[in-house]
Amino acid sequence: MASTLWIGTRKGAFALRPNASRRGWKLFGPQFLGHIIHHIVQDPREPRMLLMAAKTGHLGPTVYRSTDRGRNWREAVKPPAFRKAVDGEDAPAVQRVFWLSPGHASERGRWYAGTSPAGLFSSDDGGARWEPVAGFNDHPMRAKWTLAGTPDGELVHSIRIDSRDPQHLYLAISAGGVFESTDGGADWAPLNEGCAADFLPDPNAPFGHDPHCVALHPLAPDRLYQQNHCGIYRLDRPERHWVRIGRAMPKAVGDVGFPIVLHPTDPDTAWVVPMDGQKVWPRTSIGGRPAVYCTSDGGRRWRRCDRGLPGSQAWFTVLRQALCTDERLPRIGVYFGTTGGEVWAGANGGETWRCIASHLPEIYSVTHAS
């Protein structure tokens, strides 16, 4: 089967597949029409396997699995759920499964899921049965780490695994911050030094931040990037202090947005989609003129990539899971989906753009599957 763009929307899942020249794209679907689809992710260790994070109307949040590249789906036998309350405690209930991440390359069948309220779950059988990660969910600081002020409640997302060490994990909470574990999730610590938190009484607080998306480069796992509510940042381990590389963006544009995505082989190259983050937070393209910005030197400089995109009156934004790349070296394709239901393809690293699907429901995620 040809490579596929999987589109998760507010009203179902769709697939886009190119012809041989990649100039023409065919839309398939919908599947699960009417269901909220937050994320669809291919297992790089077993490419025929896909997982889907869904909220199925009145039936609630769950995970679906496909073992035939998305032709057929089956619900998880045991979806993510917090442990039962004991001794009269107030235990949370999963409201949405928001993020999916395959485990380390050496851990065949292992997956992680992030939820709202902020929870971390793992599966060791390819997503069929999920268990809470007690080291995070029951951490004595968890209630203080998370803030429930975001529109959809606090979310665990950006679950990243060090390609050298399956015990070394990162995750992000919106709102809460970035957290790190070096023991496979048994314990966690904040990793937010250097990030602004303009909305907090103490802008340098160790937690309570609002990371929108965190990316870890698989070939250079000491390099992390972050698109935050308060800017674009880079971290080079073993340092713990994030550097605000978004200061190099044009002042009229700023460095607020939701997604950030990395070049598959070059850790110095990344793409972001800025949005209007003024005081009232319109969350639209700035001035109605959308653009993707790219850096090829680790954030020292950024260039505007908008050839082919609307030049005016385009008031959409791109959510944190709705920007991705393929792996067609050396001419990487970049893709994004909009809150207005359009999918755009950027040839040659996003130098030129073309709309390849339109009139879809609000797009929550766009991911590439080979």
C-alpha positions as CSV (number, residue, x, y, z in Angstrom):
1,M,0.0,0.0,0.0
2,A,1.2,3.5,-0.8
3,S,2.1,5.9,2.0
4,T,-0.8,7.4,3.8
5,L,-1.7,10.6,5.6
6,W,-4.0,9.7,8.5
7,I,-6.4,12.6,9.4
8,G,-8.1,12.7,12.8
9,T,-11.0,15.1,12.9
10,R,-13.8,16.2,15.2
11,K,-16.2,14.0,13.2
12,G,-14.2,10.9,12.2
13,A,-11.0,9.5,10.6
14,F,-9.9,10.0,6.9
15,A,-7.0,8.9,4.9
16,L,-5.2,10.6,2.0
17,R,-3.0,8.6,-0.4
18,P,-0.9,9.9,-3.3
19,N,-0.5,8.7,-6.8
20,A,2.9,7.7,-8.1
21,S,4.0,11.3,-8.9
22,R,2.5,12.6,-5.5
23,R,0.8,15.3,-7.5
24,G,-2.6,13.8,-7.0
25,W,-4.1,12.6,-3.7
26,K,-7.2,10.5,-3.1
27,L,-9.3,10.9,0.0
28,F,-10.7,7.8,1.7
29,G,-13.3,7.6,4.5
30,P,-14.7,8.6,6.7
31,Q,-14.3,5.8,9.3
32,F,-15.9,6.3,12.7
33,L,-18.0,9.1,11.3
34,G,-19.2,11.3,14.2
35,H,-16.5,10.2,16.6
36,I,-13.8,12.6,17.8
37,I,-10.5,11.2,16.6
38,H,-7.5,12.8,18.5
39,H,-4.6,10.8,17.1
40,I,-3.8,8.0,14.6
41,V,-0.3,6.6,14.8
42,Q,1.6,3.8,12.9
43,D,3.9,1.4,14.8
44,P,7.3,1.9,13.2
45,R,8.3,-1.5,14.6
46,E,5.4,-3.2,12.9
47,P,4.1,-1.0,10.0
48,R,0.8,-2.9,9.5
49,M,-0.2,-1.9,13.0
50,L,-2.0,1.4,13.7
51,L,-3.6,2.8,16.9
52,M,-6.3,5.4,17.1
53,A,-7.3,7.5,20.1
54,A,-11.0,8.2,19.9
55,K,-13.9,9.6,21.9
56,T,-17.0,7.7,20.8
57,G,-19.8,10.0,21.7
58,H,-21.8,8.9,24.7
59,L,-19.7,5.7,24.9
60,G,-16.7,7.6,26.0
61,P,-12.9,7.5,25.3
62,T,-11.1,4.5,24.0
63,V,-8.4,3.1,21.7
64,Y,-8.9,1.3,18.4
65,R,-6.3,-1.1,16.8
66,S,-5.7,-2.1,13.2
67,T,-3.4,-4.9,12.1
68,D,-4.0,-4.4,8.4
69,R,-2.9,-0.8,7.8
70,G,-6.3,0.7,8.7
71,R,-8.7,-1.4,6.7
72,N,-10.3,-2.8,9.8
73,W,-10.3,-1.7,13.4
74,R,-11.1,-3.4,16.7
75,E,-11.5,-1.7,20.1
76,A,-9.0,-2.3,22.8
77,V,-10.1,-5.1,25.2
78,K,-9.1,-2.9,28.1
79,P,-8.9,0.9,27.2
80,P,-7.0,3.3,29.4
81,A,-8.6,3.8,32.8
82,F,-7.4,5.2,36.2
83,R,-7.3,2.7,39.0
84,K,-10.3,2.4,41.2
85,A,-10.7,4.7,44.2
86,V,-9.8,3.3,47.6
87,D,-10.8,4.5,51.1
88,G,-13.2,7.1,49.8
89,E,-10.6,9.0,47.7
90,D,-11.6,11.1,44.8
91,A,-10.3,9.1,41.8
92,P,-10.3,10.7,38.3
93,A,-12.0,9.2,35.2
94,V,-10.5,9.4,31.7
95,Q,-12.4,12.0,29.7
96,R,-10.4,11.6,26.5
97,V,-7.4,9.6,25.2
98,F,-5.4,12.3,23.6
99,W,-1.9,11.1,22.6
100,L,-0.4,7.9,21.5
101,S,3.4,7.0,21.3
102,P,5.0,3.7,20.3
103,G,7.5,2.5,22.8
104,H,11.2,2.0,22.3
105,A,12.4,0.1,19.3
106,S,13.6,-2.8,21.5
107,E,10.1,-3.1,23.3
108,R,8.0,-4.7,20.7
109,G,4.3,-4.2,21.5
110,R,4.8,-1.5,24.0
111,W,2.8,1.8,23.7
112,Y,2.1,4.8,25.8
113,A,-1.0,6.9,25.9
114,G,-1.7,10.4,27.4
115,T,-5.1,11.4,28.6
116,S,-7.3,14.1,30.1
117,P,-7.4,14.5,33.0
118,A,-3.6,14.2,33.0
119,G,-2.8,10.5,33.0
120,L,-0.1,8.2,31.6
121,F,-0.9,4.7,30.5
122,S,1.1,1.9,28.9
123,S,0.4,-1.3,26.9
124,D,2.6,-4.2,26.3
125,D,0.4,-6.1,23.8
126,G,0.1,-3.7,21.0
127,G,-2.6,-1.5,22.5
128,A,-5.1,-4.2,23.4
129,R,-4.8,-3.8,27.1
130,W,-3.8,-0.7,29.0
131,E,-2.5,-0.2,32.5
132,P,-2.0,3.1,34.5
133,V,1.6,4.1,35.0
134,A,1.5,4.4,38.8
135,G,4.7,6.3,39.0
136,F,3.1,9.3,37.3
137,N,-0.6,8.9,38.0
138,D,-0.1,8.3,41.7
139,H,2.9,10.6,42.1
140,P,2.4,12.7,45.3
141,M,3.1,15.9,43.3
142,R,0.8,15.1,40.4
143,A,-2.1,17.3,41.7
144,K,0.2,20.3,42.1
145,W,1.9,19.7,38.7
146,T,-1.3,20.0,36.7
147,L,-3.5,23.0,36.1
148,A,-7.1,22.6,34.9
149,G,-7.4,26.0,33.3
150,T,-7.1,24.9,29.7
151,P,-10.3,24.7,27.6
152,D,-10.3,20.8,27.4
153,G,-8.8,20.3,30.9
154,E,-5.2,19.3,31.5
155,L,-3.7,17.0,28.8
156,V,-0.8,14.6,28.8
157,H,0.9,14.7,25.4
158,S,4.3,14.6,23.7
159,I,5.3,11.3,25.3
160,R,8.9,10.8,24.0
161,I,11.4,8.0,24.5
162,D,15.1,8.3,24.3
163,S,16.2,6.2,21.3
164,R,19.3,5.0,23.4
165,D,17.4,4.0,26.6
166,P,13.8,2.8,27.0
167,Q,13.9,3.8,30.6
168,H,14.5,7.5,29.7
169,L,11.1,9.2,29.1
170,Y,9.7,12.7,28.6
171,L,6.1,13.9,28.7
172,A,4.3,17.2,28.7
173,I,1.2,18.4,30.4
174,S,-0.9,21.3,29.2
175,A,-1.0,22.9,31.6
176,G,1.7,21.7,33.9
177,G,5.0,21.6,32.1
178,V,7.6,19.1,30.8
179,F,8.6,16.2,33.0
180,E,11.4,13.6,32.8
181,S,11.8,10.0,34.0
182,T,15.0,8.1,34.0
183,D,13.6,4.9,35.5
184,G,10.9,3.8,33.0
185,G,8.2,6.0,34.6
186,A,8.6,5.0,38.2
187,D,9.5,8.6,39.2
188,W,9.3,11.9,37.5
189,A,10.8,15.4,37.9
190,P,10.0,18.8,36.3
191,L,12.2,20.0,33.4
192,N,11.0,23.6,32.8
193,E,14.0,25.8,33.7
194,G,14.3,28.7,31.3
195,C,10.7,28.5,30.0
196,A,8.5,31.6,30.5
197,A,5.1,31.3,32.3
198,D,3.7,34.7,31.7
199,F,0.3,33.7,33.0
200,L,1.6,32.6,36.5
201,P,2.2,34.9,39.5
202,D,5.8,33.5,39.4
203,P,6.9,33.4,35.8
204,N,9.9,31.3,36.7
205,A,7.9,28.6,38.6
206,P,9.3,25.1,38.4
207,F,6.0,23.7,37.1
208,G,2.6,25.0,36.0
209,H,3.9,25.8,32.5
210,D,2.0,25.2,29.2
211,P,4.0,23.3,26.7
212,H,2.0,22.8,23.5
213,C,4.2,20.3,21.8
214,V,7.7,18.7,22.6
215,A,9.8,17.0,20.0
216,L,12.8,14.7,20.6
217,H,15.1,13.9,17.7
218,P,15.5,10.2,17.2
219,L,19.0,10.4,15.8
220,A,20.2,13.0,18.2
221,P,18.3,12.2,21.4
222,D,20.1,14.9,23.4
223,R,18.2,17.5,21.3
224,L,14.7,18.6,22.3
225,Y,12.5,21.3,20.9
226,Q,9.4,22.8,22.4
227,Q,6.5,24.9,21.1
228,N,5.2,26.5,24.3
229,H,2.3,28.9,25.1
230,C,5.1,31.4,25.8
231,G,7.5,30.8,22.9
232,I,9.7,28.3,21.0
233,Y,12.5,26.6,23.0
234,R,15.4,24.3,22.5
235,L,17.2,22.1,25.0
236,D,20.5,20.3,24.5
237,R,21.1,17.7,27.2
238,P,22.6,17.3,29.7
239,E,21.7,20.9,30.2
240,R,18.4,21.5,32.0
241,H,17.9,25.1,30.9
242,W,15.7,25.7,27.8
243,V,16.8,28.4,25.4
244,R,14.1,30.6,23.8
245,I,15.0,30.2,20.1
246,G,11.7,31.9,19.2
247,R,13.3,35.3,19.9
248,A,14.7,35.0,16.4
249,M,11.3,35.0,14.8
250,P,10.0,38.3,13.3
251,K,8.5,40.5,16.0
252,A,5.4,41.0,14.0
253,V,4.8,37.3,13.9
254,G,6.0,36.2,17.4
255,D,6.7,32.7,18.5
256,V,3.3,31.4,19.7
257,G,1.8,28.3,18.1
258,F,0.7,24.7,18.8
259,P,2.8,22.3,16.7
260,I,6.5,21.7,16.1
261,V,7.9,19.0,13.9
262,L,11.5,17.9,13.2
263,H,13.3,16.8,10.0
264,P,13.7,13.0,10.3
265,T,17.5,13.0,9.8
266,D,18.7,16.6,10.5
267,P,18.3,17.7,14.2
268,D,18.9,21.4,13.2
269,T,15.8,21.6,11.0
270,A,12.4,22.1,12.4
271,W,9.0,23.6,11.4
272,V,6.4,25.6,13.3
273,V,3.1,27.2,12.4
274,P,2.7,30.6,14.3
275,M,-0.7,31.7,15.4
276,D,-2.1,35.0,16.8
277,G,-1.3,34.9,20.5
278,Q,-2.2,38.4,21.5
279,K,-3.8,39.1,24.8
280,V,-7.3,37.7,23.8
281,W,-5.7,34.7,22.1
282,P,-7.7,34.5,18.8
283,R,-5.8,31.3,17.9
284,T,-5.9,32.1,14.2
285,S,-3.3,32.7,11.5
286,I,-1.7,36.1,12.0
287,G,-3.5,38.7,10.1
288,G,-5.4,36.0,8.2
289,R,-2.1,35.2,6.3
290,P,-1.0,31.7,7.3
291,A,2.6,30.6,7.0
292,V,4.9,27.9,8.1
293,Y,8.3,28.9,9.5
294,C,11.4,26.7,9.2
295,T,14.8,26.8,10.8
296,S,17.8,24.9,9.4
297,D,20.3,26.0,12.0
298,G,18.7,25.0,15.3
299,G,16.6,28.1,15.7
300,R,19.2,30.8,15.1
301,R,17.3,32.0,12.1
302,W,13.8,31.3,10.7
303,R,12.4,31.7,7.2
304,R,8.8,32.1,6.1
305,C,7.4,29.4,3.9
306,D,4.1,30.5,2.5
307,R,4.3,30.1,-1.3
308,G,0.9,28.8,-2.4
309,L,-0.8,29.5,0.9
310,P,-3.7,32.0,1.0
311,G,-2.4,35.6,1.1
312,S,-5.4,37.0,3.0
313,Q,-8.7,36.1,4.8
314,A,-7.6,32.7,5.9
315,W,-8.5,32.6,9.6
316,F,-7.5,29.1,10.7
317,T,-4.9,27.5,12.9
318,V,-3.0,24.2,13.1
319,L,-3.3,22.1,16.3
320,R,-0.5,20.4,18.0
321,Q,-0.8,17.0,16.3
322,A,-1.8,18.4,12.9
323,L,1.7,19.0,11.5
324,C,4.0,16.2,10.2
325,T,6.6,15.2,7.7
326,D,7.2,12.2,5.5
327,E,10.7,10.6,5.1
328,R,11.2,11.0,1.4
329,L,14.8,12.1,1.5
330,P,16.2,14.4,0.3
331,R,13.0,16.2,-0.7
332,I,11.0,15.9,2.6
333,G,7.3,16.6,2.4
334,V,5.7,18.6,5.1
335,Y,1.9,18.4,5.8
336,F,-0.6,20.2,8.0
337,G,-4.3,20.1,8.7
338,T,-6.4,23.2,9.7
339,T,-9.2,23.9,12.0
340,G,-11.1,24.9,8.8
341,G,-10.9,21.3,7.5
342,E,-8.1,21.7,4.9
343,V,-5.0,19.6,4.4
344,W,-2.0,21.2,2.9
345,A,1.1,19.5,1.4
346,G,4.5,21.3,1.3
347,A,6.9,20.0,-1.3
348,N,10.7,20.2,-0.8
349,G,10.5,20.9,2.9
350,G,7.6,23.2,2.6
351,E,9.0,25.6,0.0
352,T,5.7,25.4,-2.0
353,W,2.3,24.5,-0.7
354,R,-0.8,22.9,-2.3
355,C,-4.2,22.2,-0.8
356,I,-4.8,18.4,-1.2
357,A,-8.1,18.1,0.7
358,S,-10.8,20.5,1.9
359,H,-14.3,20.7,3.5
360,L,-13.4,18.1,6.2
361,P,-14.4,18.6,9.8
362,E,-12.1,20.4,12.1
363,I,-8.7,18.6,12.0
364,Y,-7.1,17.5,15.2
365,S,-4.2,15.4,13.8
366,V,-2.3,14.6,10.7
367,T,0.3,11.8,10.8
368,H,2.3,10.0,8.1
369,A,2.3,6.2,7.7
370,S,4.6,4.4,5.3
